[in-house]
Amino acid sequence: MDEETRRNWEIITMPPGTEWSGRARYAAAMYFCQRGEMASDVLEVYRICSRLDAEDPVSVLKRWQIGAEWIARLKAYRSE
């Protein structure tokens, strides 16, 4: 994994609640979407949550029952 990808994984897995974390997660989500690694509907959830630092986009994805592939990728990354 190259440095830029590793850094974006770190950003997108930031815990909710930190100031500006929502915007940072959205920027990382755009990175993954542009690479074809994230669906546009998942990116939209990150966009909606971008101004809500305390909101966990993964929880929203689960509530809305979308992004199962992305959620699985996050779990795989966290277990590495």
Phi and psi in radians as a Rosetta constraint file:
Dihedral C 1 N 2 CA 2 C 2 CIRCULARHARMONIC -1.346 0.35
Dihedral N 2 CA 2 C 2 N 3 CIRCULARHARMONIC 2.929 0.35
Dihedral C 2 N 3 CA 3 C 3 CIRCULARHARMONIC -1.084 0.35
Dihedral N 3 CA 3 C 3 N 4 CIRCULARHARMONIC -0.735 0.35
Dihedral C 3 N 4 CA 4 C 4 CIRCULARHARMONIC -1.118 0.35
Dihedral N 4 CA 4 C 4 N 5 CIRCULARHARMONIC -0.752 0.35
Dihedral C 4 N 5 CA 5 C 5 CIRCULARHARMONIC -1.144 0.35
Dihedral N 5 CA 5 C 5 N 6 CIRCULARHARMONIC -0.777 0.35
Dihedral C 5 N 6 CA 6 C 6 CIRCULARHARMONIC -1.016 0.35
Dihedral N 6 CA 6 C 6 N 7 CIRCULARHARMONIC -0.767 0.35
Dihedral C 6 N 7 CA 7 C 7 CIRCULARHARMONIC -1.114 0.35
Dihedral N 7 CA 7 C 7 N 8 CIRCULARHARMONIC -0.714 0.35
Dihedral C 7 N 8 CA 8 C 8 CIRCULARHARMONIC -1.176 0.35
Dihedral N 8 CA 8 C 8 N 9 CIRCULARHARMONIC -0.570 0.35
Dihedral C 8 N 9 CA 9 C 9 CIRCULARHARMONIC -1.114 0.35
Dihedral N 9 CA 9 C 9 N 10 CIRCULARHARMONIC -0.724 0.35
Dihedral C 9 N 10 CA 10 C 10 CIRCULARHARMONIC -1.073 0.35
Dihedral N 10 CA 10 C 10 N 11 CIRCULARHARMONIC -0.736 0.35
Dihedral C 10 N 11 CA 11 C 11 CIRCULARHARMONIC -1.193 0.35
Dihedral N 11 CA 11 C 11 N 12 CIRCULARHARMONIC -0.815 0.35
Dihedral C 11 N 12 CA 12 C 12 CIRCULARHARMONIC -1.202 0.35
Dihedral N 12 CA 12 C 12 N 13 CIRCULARHARMONIC -0.343 0.35
Dihedral C 12 N 13 CA 13 C 13 CIRCULARHARMONIC -1.722 0.35
Dihedral N 13 CA 13 C 13 N 14 CIRCULARHARMONIC 0.217 0.35
Dihedral C 13 N 14 CA 14 C 14 CIRCULARHARMONIC -1.040 0.35
Dihedral N 14 CA 14 C 14 N 15 CIRCULARHARMONIC 2.428 0.35
Dihedral C 14 N 15 CA 15 C 15 CIRCULARHARMONIC -1.222 0.35
Dihedral N 15 CA 15 C 15 N 16 CIRCULARHARMONIC 2.573 0.35
Dihedral C 15 N 16 CA 16 C 16 CIRCULARHARMONIC -1.109 0.35
Dihedral N 16 CA 16 C 16 N 17 CIRCULARHARMONIC 2.695 0.35
Dihedral C 16 N 17 CA 17 C 17 CIRCULARHARMONIC 1.944 0.35
Dihedral N 17 CA 17 C 17 N 18 CIRCULARHARMONIC -0.456 0.35
Dihedral C 17 N 18 CA 18 C 18 CIRCULARHARMONIC -1.304 0.35
Dihedral N 18 CA 18 C 18 N 19 CIRCULARHARMONIC 2.404 0.35
Dihedral C 18 N 19 CA 19 C 19 CIRCULARHARMONIC -0.976 0.35
Dihedral N 19 CA 19 C 19 N 20 CIRCULARHARMONIC 2.335 0.35
Dihedral C 19 N 20 CA 20 C 20 CIRCULARHARMONIC 1.226 0.35
Dihedral N 20 CA 20 C 20 N 21 CIRCULARHARMONIC 0.096 0.35
Dihedral C 20 N 21 CA 21 C 21 CIRCULARHARMONIC -1.148 0.35
Dihedral N 21 CA 21 C 21 N 22 CIRCULARHARMONIC -0.587 0.35
Dihedral C 21 N 22 CA 22 C 22 CIRCULARHARMONIC -1.096 0.35
Dihedral N 22 CA 22 C 22 N 23 CIRCULARHARMONIC -0.755 0.35
Dihedral C 22 N 23 CA 23 C 23 CIRCULARHARMONIC -1.194 0.35
Dihedral N 23 CA 23 C 23 N 24 CIRCULARHARMONIC -0.670 0.35
Dihedral C 23 N 24 CA 24 C 24 CIRCULARHARMONIC -1.142 0.35
Dihedral N 24 CA 24 C 24 N 25 CIRCULARHARMONIC -0.753 0.35
Dihedral C 24 N 25 CA 25 C 25 CIRCULARHARMONIC -1.086 0.35
Dihedral N 25 CA 25 C 25 N 26 CIRCULARHARMONIC -0.678 0.35
Dihedral C 25 N 26 CA 26 C 26 CIRCULARHARMONIC -1.126 0.35
Dihedral N 26 CA 26 C 26 N 27 CIRCULARHARMONIC -0.727 0.35
Dihedral C 26 N 27 CA 27 C 27 CIRCULARHARMONIC -1.055 0.35
Dihedral N 27 CA 27 C 27 N 28 CIRCULARHARMONIC -0.754 0.35
Dihedral C 27 N 28 CA 28 C 28 CIRCULARHARMONIC -1.161 0.35
Dihedral N 28 CA 28 C 28 N 29 CIRCULARHARMONIC -0.652 0.35
Dihedral C 28 N 29 CA 29 C 29 CIRCULARHARMONIC -1.088 0.35
Dihedral N 29 CA 29 C 29 N 30 CIRCULARHARMONIC -0.700 0.35
Dihedral C 29 N 30 CA 30 C 30 CIRCULARHARMONIC -1.078 0.35
Dihedral N 30 CA 30 C 30 N 31 CIRCULARHARMONIC -0.679 0.35
Dihedral C 30 N 31 CA 31 C 31 CIRCULARHARMONIC -1.014 0.35
Dihedral N 31 CA 31 C 31 N 32 CIRCULARHARMONIC -0.876 0.35
Dihedral C 31 N 32 CA 32 C 32 CIRCULARHARMONIC -1.187 0.35
Dihedral N 32 CA 32 C 32 N 33 CIRCULARHARMONIC -0.633 0.35
Dihedral C 32 N 33 CA 33 C 33 CIRCULARHARMONIC -1.157 0.35
Dihedral N 33 CA 33 C 33 N 34 CIRCULARHARMONIC -0.756 0.35
Dihedral C 33 N 34 CA 34 C 34 CIRCULARHARMONIC -1.103 0.35
Dihedral N 34 CA 34 C 34 N 35 CIRCULARHARMONIC -0.487 0.35
Dihedral C 34 N 35 CA 35 C 35 CIRCULARHARMONIC -1.473 0.35
Dihedral N 35 CA 35 C 35 N 36 CIRCULARHARMONIC -0.039 0.35
Dihedral C 35 N 36 CA 36 C 36 CIRCULARHARMONIC 1.398 0.35
Dihedral N 36 CA 36 C 36 N 37 CIRCULARHARMONIC 0.313 0.35
Dihedral C 36 N 37 CA 37 C 37 CIRCULARHARMONIC -1.758 0.35
Dihedral N 37 CA 37 C 37 N 38 CIRCULARHARMONIC -0.023 0.35
Dihedral C 37 N 38 CA 38 C 38 CIRCULARHARMONIC -2.485 0.35
Dihedral N 38 CA 38 C 38 N 39 CIRCULARHARMONIC 2.380 0.35
Dihedral C 38 N 39 CA 39 C 39 CIRCULARHARMONIC -1.258 0.35
Dihedral N 39 CA 39 C 39 N 40 CIRCULARHARMONIC 2.673 0.35
Dihedral C 39 N 40 CA 40 C 40 CIRCULARHARMONIC -1.135 0.35
Dihedral N 40 CA 40 C 40 N 41 CIRCULARHARMONIC -0.545 0.35
Dihedral C 40 N 41 CA 41 C 41 CIRCULARHARMONIC -1.206 0.35
Dihedral N 41 CA 41 C 41 N 42 CIRCULARHARMONIC -0.548 0.35
Dihedral C 41 N 42 CA 42 C 42 CIRCULARHARMONIC -1.223 0.35
Dihedral N 42 CA 42 C 42 N 43 CIRCULARHARMONIC -0.749 0.35
Dihedral C 42 N 43 CA 43 C 43 CIRCULARHARMONIC -1.000 0.35
Dihedral N 43 CA 43 C 43 N 44 CIRCULARHARMONIC -0.691 0.35
Dihedral C 43 N 44 CA 44 C 44 CIRCULARHARMONIC -1.065 0.35
Dihedral N 44 CA 44 C 44 N 45 CIRCULARHARMONIC -0.662 0.35
Dihedral C 44 N 45 CA 45 C 45 CIRCULARHARMONIC -1.117 0.35
Dihedral N 45 CA 45 C 45 N 46 CIRCULARHARMONIC -0.761 0.35
Dihedral C 45 N 46 CA 46 C 46 CIRCULARHARMONIC -1.089 0.35
Dihedral N 46 CA 46 C 46 N 47 CIRCULARHARMONIC -0.625 0.35
Dihedral C 46 N 47 CA 47 C 47 CIRCULARHARMONIC -1.136 0.35
Dihedral N 47 CA 47 C 47 N 48 CIRCULARHARMONIC -0.815 0.35
Dihedral C 47 N 48 CA 48 C 48 CIRCULARHARMONIC -1.051 0.35
Dihedral N 48 CA 48 C 48 N 49 CIRCULARHARMONIC -0.700 0.35
Dihedral C 48 N 49 CA 49 C 49 CIRCULARHARMONIC -1.426 0.35
Dihedral N 49 CA 49 C 49 N 50 CIRCULARHARMONIC -0.110 0.35
Dihedral C 49 N 50 CA 50 C 50 CIRCULARHARMONIC -1.066 0.35
Dihedral N 50 CA 50 C 50 N 51 CIRCULARHARMONIC -0.531 0.35
Dihedral C 50 N 51 CA 51 C 51 CIRCULARHARMONIC -1.660 0.35
Dihedral N 51 CA 51 C 51 N 52 CIRCULARHARMONIC 0.041 0.35
Dihedral C 51 N 52 CA 52 C 52 CIRCULARHARMONIC -2.008 0.35
Dihedral N 52 CA 52 C 52 N 53 CIRCULARHARMONIC 1.420 0.35
Dihedral C 52 N 53 CA 53 C 53 CIRCULARHARMONIC -0.962 0.35
Dihedral N 53 CA 53 C 53 N 54 CIRCULARHARMONIC -0.538 0.35
Dihedral C 53 N 54 CA 54 C 54 CIRCULARHARMONIC -1.494 0.35
Dihedral N 54 CA 54 C 54 N 55 CIRCULARHARMONIC -0.150 0.35
Dihedral C 54 N 55 CA 55 C 55 CIRCULARHARMONIC -1.516 0.35
Dihedral N 55 CA 55 C 55 N 56 CIRCULARHARMONIC 2.293 0.35
Dihedral C 55 N 56 CA 56 C 56 CIRCULARHARMONIC -1.580 0.35
Dihedral N 56 CA 56 C 56 N 57 CIRCULARHARMONIC 1.980 0.35
Dihedral C 56 N 57 CA 57 C 57 CIRCULARHARMONIC -1.045 0.35
Dihedral N 57 CA 57 C 57 N 58 CIRCULARHARMONIC -0.552 0.35
Dihedral C 57 N 58 CA 58 C 58 CIRCULARHARMONIC -1.146 0.35
Dihedral N 58 CA 58 C 58 N 59 CIRCULARHARMONIC -0.678 0.35
Dihedral C 58 N 59 CA 59 C 59 CIRCULARHARMONIC -1.094 0.35
Dihedral N 59 CA 59 C 59 N 60 CIRCULARHARMONIC -0.693 0.35
Dihedral C 59 N 60 CA 60 C 60 CIRCULARHARMONIC -1.139 0.35
Dihedral N 60 CA 60 C 60 N 61 CIRCULARHARMONIC -0.770 0.35
Dihedral C 60 N 61 CA 61 C 61 CIRCULARHARMONIC -1.009 0.35
Dihedral N 61 CA 61 C 61 N 62 CIRCULARHARMONIC -0.750 0.35
Dihedral C 61 N 62 CA 62 C 62 CIRCULARHARMONIC -1.150 0.35
Dihedral N 62 CA 62 C 62 N 63 CIRCULARHARMONIC -0.749 0.35
Dihedral C 62 N 63 CA 63 C 63 CIRCULARHARMONIC -1.073 0.35
Dihedral N 63 CA 63 C 63 N 64 CIRCULARHARMONIC -0.739 0.35
Dihedral C 63 N 64 CA 64 C 64 CIRCULARHARMONIC -1.473 0.35
Dihedral N 64 CA 64 C 64 N 65 CIRCULARHARMONIC -0.055 0.35
Dihedral C 64 N 65 CA 65 C 65 CIRCULARHARMONIC 0.969 0.35
Dihedral N 65 CA 65 C 65 N 66 CIRCULARHARMONIC 0.859 0.35
Dihedral C 65 N 66 CA 66 C 66 CIRCULARHARMONIC -2.327 0.35
Dihedral N 66 CA 66 C 66 N 67 CIRCULARHARMONIC 2.848 0.35
Dihedral C 66 N 67 CA 67 C 67 CIRCULARHARMONIC 1.334 0.35
Dihedral N 67 CA 67 C 67 N 68 CIRCULARHARMONIC 0.487 0.35
Dihedral C 67 N 68 CA 68 C 68 CIRCULARHARMONIC -1.010 0.35
Dihedral N 68 CA 68 C 68 N 69 CIRCULARHARMONIC -0.687 0.35
Dihedral C 68 N 69 CA 69 C 69 CIRCULARHARMONIC -1.098 0.35
Dihedral N 69 CA 69 C 69 N 70 CIRCULARHARMONIC -0.759 0.35
Dihedral C 69 N 70 CA 70 C 70 CIRCULARHARMONIC -1.146 0.35
Dihedral N 70 CA 70 C 70 N 71 CIRCULARHARMONIC -0.756 0.35
Dihedral C 70 N 71 CA 71 C 71 CIRCULARHARMONIC -1.044 0.35
Dihedral N 71 CA 71 C 71 N 72 CIRCULARHARMONIC -0.716 0.35
Dihedral C 71 N 72 CA 72 C 72 CIRCULARHARMONIC -1.111 0.35
Dihedral N 72 CA 72 C 72 N 73 CIRCULARHARMONIC -0.685 0.35
Dihedral C 72 N 73 CA 73 C 73 CIRCULARHARMONIC -1.128 0.35
Dihedral N 73 CA 73 C 73 N 74 CIRCULARHARMONIC -0.703 0.35
Dihedral C 73 N 74 CA 74 C 74 CIRCULARHARMONIC -1.083 0.35
Dihedral N 74 CA 74 C 74 N 75 CIRCULARHARMONIC -0.777 0.35
Dihedral C 74 N 75 CA 75 C 75 CIRCULARHARMONIC -1.071 0.35
Dihedral N 75 CA 75 C 75 N 76 CIRCULARHARMONIC -0.739 0.35
Dihedral C 75 N 76 CA 76 C 76 CIRCULARHARMONIC -1.114 0.35
Dihedral N 76 CA 76 C 76 N 77 CIRCULARHARMONIC -0.713 0.35
Dihedral C 76 N 77 CA 77 C 77 CIRCULARHARMONIC -1.128 0.35
Dihedral N 77 CA 77 C 77 N 78 CIRCULARHARMONIC -0.777 0.35
Dihedral C 77 N 78 CA 78 C 78 CIRCULARHARMONIC -1.165 0.35
Dihedral N 78 CA 78 C 78 N 79 CIRCULARHARMONIC -0.436 0.35
Dihedral C 78 N 79 CA 79 C 79 CIRCULARHARMONIC -1.566 0.35
Dihedral N 79 CA 79 C 79 N 80 CIRCULARHARMONIC -0.023 0.35
